[in-house]
Amino acid sequence: NIAPQKPQLNRRLWAKIERFARYEAVKYKQIQVVTGVCGSIGHIKNNVNIPKWWYKIIILPTGKIISFLAPN
């Protein structure tokens, strides 16, 4: 599934979050990542929701959980 992401989020903060997740994946060899959206700021064609927030949860093999919540 996909959801619209504003360019300023995609090119800045979200890019940094994804770089961090890749770094952790290389460091630990295996991590779990959950990415999703919540809320709504409207819809685009075909009634596709524009999410208000994006989140990413990174679960490390050590049991540590790192989470991010970013406004769209």
ZILIN-V721688 format. One record per helix or strand. SS is the DSSP state (helix for helix, strand for strand). FROM is the first residue (numbers start at 0). TO is the last residue. If there is no record, write none. Layout:
BEGIN
ss={SS;SS}
from={FROM;FROM}
to={TO;TO}
END
This chain:
BEGIN
ss={helix;helix;strand;strand;helix;strand;strand;strand}
from={6;12;31;42;44;47;52;64}
to={10;27;37;43;46;48;58;70}
END
